[in-house]
């Protein structure tokens, strides 16, 4: 029986050695032969000094140093250094999740993922920041957090030069330039560049709203939407623009607002090159080129490129006139028509003053 030992060999300092653990007398007699056989089969990596039991393992181990990814997924083409990593990855395509949480029955493709998930139930956060003391469930999350203190942003966009501290944020940003939307809704075919947005969208079809407001009971598909909603009750606007002092309930709204000062327009139309500060503005603009009109009136079948246009049109059928003149009480279906109407009152008032 073969077993690794923690003690270091006098012949090869700093490298783990293999010893033969023999039980019977006959095996004890053959101990020297057993050790000799192990020595013949084993090999040491010249790069890092790691001791490998079998010579066949050296080739796989060297992929770590060379960066070679010889194991390729036949489904999506993603490559891996180790065959074991490919096997785990294949479960994404097959849907296999052999590791199940005993608490909530959630399934995972890898045992390590299950172990990390269990910390959500136990509350264990073994990785602590040496700077601020904040604790995390995963080492990789701690590493990303440390960049807040160091200011490190190792991921740089080759298109616009923007820097990112988190690789996933960098990859999501690159898709703005490429237009890639790898996550497609099986229900309606809508594509998404960010996986999280795709997951939120799926809940529109399923009706799942797991985040509930403790104040009024209203439910939401996304945690961020709930956090934004809660500020309606508290009146809190924790995110303030350093340029003009305007406050925002959501950090994302502040980031979009800052572009009005910087002039940044990261969302570019691939058809005509027009830039936009907000992604939704780009999506509305692209419908000019595609001719797409996804919003259809249930009453008359007329279609519109924008949701707001459909909502304004619907008032024709309902007879709703929510915009009322404070001077004469006349009502209008659209705000801009009320504004035009109000000019009549201001011009009459101005004419009366001039005639005095």
C-alpha positions as CSV (number, residue, x, y, z in Angstrom):
1,X,0.0,0.0,0.0
2,X,1.3,3.4,-1.0
3,X,1.1,6.4,1.3
4,X,2.4,10.0,1.2
5,X,4.2,11.2,4.3
6,X,4.7,14.8,5.5
7,X,8.3,14.4,6.5
8,X,10.9,15.4,4.0
9,X,13.5,13.1,2.4
10,X,17.1,13.6,3.2
11,X,17.9,12.9,-0.5
12,X,15.5,15.4,-2.0
13,X,14.9,18.3,0.4
14,X,11.6,20.1,0.2
15,X,9.9,17.3,-1.9
16,X,7.3,14.8,-0.6
17,X,8.5,11.2,-0.6
18,X,6.8,7.9,-0.9
19,X,7.4,5.1,1.6
20,X,6.1,1.5,1.5
21,X,3.8,0.7,4.5
22,X,4.1,-3.1,4.8
23,X,2.2,-5.3,7.2
24,X,3.3,-9.0,7.0
25,X,6.8,-10.3,7.6
26,X,7.2,-11.4,4.0
27,X,6.4,-7.8,2.9
28,X,8.9,-6.5,5.4
29,X,11.6,-8.6,3.7
30,X,10.7,-7.2,0.3
31,X,10.6,-3.6,1.6
32,X,13.7,-2.6,-0.2
33,X,12.4,-4.0,-3.5
34,X,9.1,-2.2,-3.0
35,X,10.9,1.2,-2.4
36,X,13.1,0.6,-5.4
37,X,10.0,0.0,-7.6
38,X,8.4,3.2,-6.4
39,X,11.6,5.1,-7.1
40,X,11.7,3.8,-10.7
41,X,8.0,4.7,-11.3
42,X,8.1,8.1,-9.7
43,X,9.4,11.4,-11.0
44,X,10.0,15.0,-9.9
45,X,8.8,18.1,-11.7
46,X,11.9,20.2,-12.7
47,X,9.7,23.4,-12.7
48,X,8.3,23.3,-9.1
49,X,9.9,20.3,-7.5
50,X,6.6,18.5,-7.0
51,X,7.0,14.7,-6.4
52,X,4.7,12.6,-8.6
53,X,4.1,8.9,-7.9
54,X,3.7,7.9,-11.6
55,X,5.7,9.1,-14.6
56,X,2.5,9.3,-16.6
57,X,1.2,12.0,-14.2
58,X,4.0,14.4,-15.2
59,X,2.6,15.2,-18.6
60,X,-0.7,16.2,-17.1
61,X,1.0,18.2,-14.4
62,X,3.2,20.1,-16.9
63,X,0.0,21.6,-18.4
64,X,-0.1,23.8,-15.3
65,X,3.2,25.4,-16.2
66,X,2.8,25.5,-20.0
67,X,-0.7,26.7,-19.9
68,X,-1.7,24.0,-22.5
69,X,-5.4,23.2,-22.5
70,X,-5.6,19.9,-24.3
71,X,-9.1,18.8,-23.1
72,X,-11.8,20.5,-25.3
73,X,-15.6,20.5,-24.8
74,X,-17.3,19.1,-27.9
75,X,-20.4,21.1,-27.1
76,X,-19.1,24.7,-26.7
77,X,-15.3,24.4,-27.5
78,X,-14.1,25.6,-24.1
79,X,-10.8,24.0,-23.2
80,X,-9.3,22.7,-20.0
81,X,-5.9,21.7,-18.6
82,X,-7.2,18.6,-16.8
83,X,-9.6,15.9,-18.0
84,X,-11.3,16.0,-14.6
85,X,-12.2,19.7,-15.1
86,X,-13.7,18.9,-18.5
87,X,-15.8,16.1,-16.9
88,X,-17.2,18.6,-14.4
89,X,-17.8,21.2,-17.1
90,X,-19.8,18.7,-19.2
91,X,-22.4,18.6,-16.5
92,X,-23.4,22.1,-17.5
93,X,-24.5,20.7,-20.8
94,X,-26.0,17.4,-19.6
95,X,-27.7,19.1,-16.6
96,X,-26.2,16.5,-14.2
97,X,-25.9,17.7,-10.6
98,X,-24.7,14.8,-8.6
99,X,-24.0,16.8,-5.4
100,X,-27.1,17.8,-3.5
101,X,-27.4,20.1,-0.5
102,X,-29.0,18.3,2.5
103,X,-30.5,21.5,3.7
104,X,-32.3,23.0,0.6
105,X,-31.9,20.1,-1.9
106,X,-30.1,22.4,-4.4
107,X,-27.9,20.4,-6.8
108,X,-24.3,21.2,-7.9
109,X,-22.0,19.9,-10.6
110,X,-18.9,19.8,-8.3
111,X,-18.3,18.8,-4.7
112,X,-16.3,22.0,-4.1
113,X,-19.3,24.1,-5.2
114,X,-21.5,22.2,-2.7
115,X,-19.0,22.8,0.1
116,X,-19.0,26.6,-0.7
117,X,-22.8,26.6,-0.8
118,X,-23.1,25.0,2.6
119,X,-21.5,28.1,4.2
120,X,-24.7,29.9,3.3
121,X,-26.6,27.7,5.7
122,X,-23.9,27.5,8.4
123,X,-23.0,31.2,8.2
124,X,-19.3,30.3,8.1
125,X,-17.0,32.9,6.6
126,X,-13.5,31.6,7.0
127,X,-11.7,34.2,4.8
128,X,-11.1,37.6,6.4
129,X,-9.7,40.8,5.0
130,X,-6.5,41.9,6.9
131,X,-7.3,45.6,6.1
132,X,-10.9,46.0,7.3
133,X,-11.8,42.7,8.9
134,X,-14.7,41.9,6.6
135,X,-15.2,38.1,6.2
136,X,-16.1,36.1,3.1
137,X,-17.3,32.6,2.4
138,X,-14.9,32.1,-0.5
139,X,-11.2,32.9,-1.0
140,X,-11.7,34.2,-4.5
141,X,-14.2,36.7,-3.2
142,X,-11.7,37.9,-0.6
143,X,-9.1,38.4,-3.4
144,X,-11.5,40.5,-5.4
145,X,-12.4,42.5,-2.3
146,X,-8.7,43.2,-1.6
147,X,-8.6,45.2,-4.8
148,X,-10.8,47.8,-3.2
149,X,-7.9,48.5,-0.8
150,X,-5.1,48.2,-3.3
151,X,-6.9,49.9,-6.2
152,X,-5.8,47.2,-8.5
153,X,-7.8,46.8,-11.7
154,X,-5.9,44.1,-13.7
155,X,-8.5,43.7,-16.5
156,X,-8.4,46.3,-19.3
157,X,-10.7,46.7,-22.3
158,X,-8.7,46.9,-25.5
159,X,-11.5,48.9,-27.2
160,X,-12.0,51.8,-24.8
161,X,-9.2,51.3,-22.2
162,X,-11.6,51.0,-19.3
163,X,-10.2,49.0,-16.3
164,X,-11.9,46.5,-14.1
165,X,-11.1,44.8,-10.8
166,X,-13.4,41.8,-11.5
167,X,-12.9,39.5,-14.5
168,X,-16.6,38.8,-14.9
169,X,-17.4,42.6,-15.0
170,X,-14.7,43.0,-17.7
171,X,-16.2,40.1,-19.8
172,X,-19.7,41.6,-19.5
173,X,-18.3,45.0,-20.6
174,X,-16.5,43.6,-23.7
175,X,-19.9,42.3,-24.9
176,X,-21.0,46.0,-25.2
177,X,-18.5,46.4,-28.0
178,X,-18.9,43.0,-29.6
179,X,-22.7,42.9,-29.3
180,X,-22.5,39.3,-28.2
181,X,-25.5,38.0,-26.2
182,X,-24.7,34.4,-25.3
183,X,-27.6,33.9,-22.9
184,X,-30.9,33.3,-24.8
185,X,-34.4,32.9,-23.2
186,X,-35.9,29.6,-24.3
187,X,-39.4,31.1,-23.9
188,X,-39.2,34.3,-26.0
189,X,-35.8,34.1,-27.7
190,X,-34.5,37.4,-26.1
191,X,-30.7,37.5,-25.8
192,X,-28.7,38.8,-22.9
193,X,-25.0,39.7,-22.5
194,X,-25.0,39.2,-18.7
195,X,-26.0,35.9,-17.2
196,X,-27.6,37.6,-14.1
197,X,-29.9,39.7,-16.3
198,X,-30.9,36.5,-18.1
199,X,-31.8,34.8,-14.8
200,X,-33.9,37.8,-13.8
201,X,-35.7,37.7,-17.1
202,X,-36.6,34.0,-16.8
203,X,-38.5,35.0,-13.6
204,X,-40.8,37.2,-15.7
205,X,-42.0,34.0,-17.4
206,X,-42.1,31.8,-14.3
207,X,-43.6,34.6,-12.1
208,X,-41.0,33.9,-9.5
209,X,-40.5,37.0,-7.2
210,X,-38.3,35.8,-4.3
211,X,-37.5,39.2,-2.9
212,X,-40.3,40.8,-0.7
213,X,-40.4,44.2,0.8
214,X,-40.9,44.0,4.6
215,X,-42.7,47.3,4.6
216,X,-45.5,46.8,2.1
217,X,-45.2,43.2,1.0
218,X,-44.4,44.0,-2.7
219,X,-42.3,41.3,-4.3
220,X,-39.4,41.6,-6.9
221,X,-37.5,39.4,-9.2
222,X,-34.1,40.9,-8.3
223,X,-32.5,41.8,-5.0
224,X,-31.2,45.1,-6.3
225,X,-34.8,46.1,-7.3
226,X,-36.0,45.4,-3.8
227,X,-33.1,47.5,-2.3
228,X,-34.0,50.3,-4.6
229,X,-37.7,50.0,-3.6
230,X,-37.0,50.1,0.1
231,X,-35.6,53.6,-0.2
232,X,-39.1,54.8,-1.2
233,X,-40.1,54.0,2.4
234,X,-36.9,55.4,4.0
235,X,-36.4,58.3,1.7
236,X,-32.7,57.5,1.7
237,X,-30.5,58.5,-1.3
238,X,-27.1,57.2,-0.3
239,X,-25.4,57.7,-3.7
240,X,-24.5,61.3,-4.4
241,X,-22.9,62.9,-7.5
242,X,-19.7,64.7,-6.6
243,X,-20.2,67.0,-9.6
244,X,-23.7,68.4,-8.9
245,X,-24.7,66.9,-5.6
246,X,-27.8,65.1,-6.9
247,X,-28.7,62.0,-4.8
248,X,-29.8,58.6,-6.0
249,X,-31.3,55.6,-4.4
250,X,-29.3,53.1,-6.5
251,X,-25.6,53.1,-7.3
252,X,-26.3,52.1,-10.9
253,X,-28.4,55.3,-11.4
254,X,-25.5,57.4,-10.1
255,X,-23.1,55.7,-12.6
256,X,-25.5,56.4,-15.5
257,X,-26.0,60.0,-14.3
258,X,-22.2,60.6,-14.2
259,X,-22.1,60.1,-17.9
260,X,-24.0,63.3,-18.4
261,X,-20.9,65.1,-16.9
262,X,-18.2,63.0,-18.5
263,X,-19.9,62.6,-21.9
264,X,-19.2,58.9,-21.9
265,X,-21.4,56.9,-24.3
266,X,-20.3,53.3,-24.0
267,X,-23.2,51.7,-25.9
268,X,-22.5,52.0,-29.6
269,X,-24.8,51.2,-32.5
270,X,-23.2,48.6,-34.8
271,X,-25.2,49.9,-37.7
272,X,-24.5,53.7,-37.7
273,X,-21.9,54.2,-34.9
274,X,-24.2,56.4,-32.8
275,X,-23.2,56.3,-29.1
276,X,-25.6,56.2,-26.1
277,X,-25.1,56.7,-22.3
278,X,-27.8,54.1,-21.4
279,X,-28.2,50.6,-22.8
280,X,-32.0,50.9,-23.1
281,X,-31.5,54.0,-25.4
282,X,-29.4,51.9,-27.7
283,X,-32.0,49.1,-27.7
284,X,-34.7,51.6,-28.7
285,X,-32.4,53.1,-31.3
286,X,-31.6,49.8,-33.0
287,X,-35.3,49.3,-33.8
288,X,-35.0,52.2,-36.2
289,X,-32.7,50.0,-38.3
290,X,-34.4,46.7,-37.7
291,X,-38.0,48.0,-38.0
292,X,-38.9,45.9,-35.0
293,X,-42.1,46.9,-33.2
294,X,-42.4,44.6,-30.2
295,X,-45.2,46.4,-28.4
296,X,-48.7,45.7,-29.8
297,X,-52.0,47.2,-28.8
298,X,-54.4,44.5,-27.7
299,X,-57.4,46.6,-28.9
300,X,-56.5,47.5,-32.5
301,X,-53.4,45.5,-33.2
302,X,-51.2,48.6,-33.9
303,X,-47.5,48.0,-33.1
304,X,-44.9,50.4,-31.6
305,X,-41.2,50.4,-31.2
306,X,-41.3,51.8,-27.7
307,X,-43.4,50.8,-24.7
308,X,-44.2,54.4,-23.8
309,X,-45.6,54.9,-27.3
310,X,-48.0,52.0,-26.7
311,X,-49.0,53.3,-23.3
312,X,-49.8,56.7,-24.8
313,X,-51.8,55.1,-27.6
314,X,-53.8,52.9,-25.2
315,X,-55.3,56.1,-23.7
316,X,-57.2,56.6,-27.0
317,X,-59.1,53.4,-26.3
318,X,-59.6,53.9,-22.6
319,X,-60.4,57.6,-22.9
320,X,-58.0,58.4,-20.0
321,X,-56.8,62.0,-19.9
322,X,-54.4,62.2,-16.9
323,X,-52.9,65.6,-17.7
324,X,-55.2,68.4,-16.5
325,X,-54.7,72.2,-17.0
326,X,-54.6,74.0,-13.7
327,X,-56.0,77.2,-15.3
328,X,-59.2,75.9,-17.1
329,X,-59.5,72.3,-16.1
330,X,-59.2,70.9,-19.6
331,X,-57.6,67.4,-19.7
332,X,-55.2,65.7,-22.2
333,X,-54.0,62.2,-23.0
334,X,-50.4,63.4,-23.4
335,X,-48.2,65.7,-21.3
336,X,-46.7,67.5,-24.3
337,X,-50.2,68.4,-25.5
338,X,-50.9,70.0,-22.1
339,X,-47.7,72.0,-22.4
340,X,-48.7,73.3,-25.8
341,X,-52.1,74.2,-24.3
342,X,-50.6,76.0,-21.3
343,X,-48.8,78.4,-23.7
344,X,-52.2,79.8,-24.7
345,X,-52.8,80.9,-21.1
346,X,-49.3,82.4,-20.7
347,X,-49.6,84.3,-24.0
348,X,-53.0,85.6,-23.1
349,X,-51.7,86.7,-19.7
350,X,-48.7,88.4,-21.4
351,X,-51.0,90.2,-23.9
352,X,-53.2,91.5,-21.0
353,X,-50.1,92.9,-19.1
354,X,-48.8,94.6,-22.2
355,X,-52.2,96.2,-22.9
356,X,-52.3,97.9,-19.4
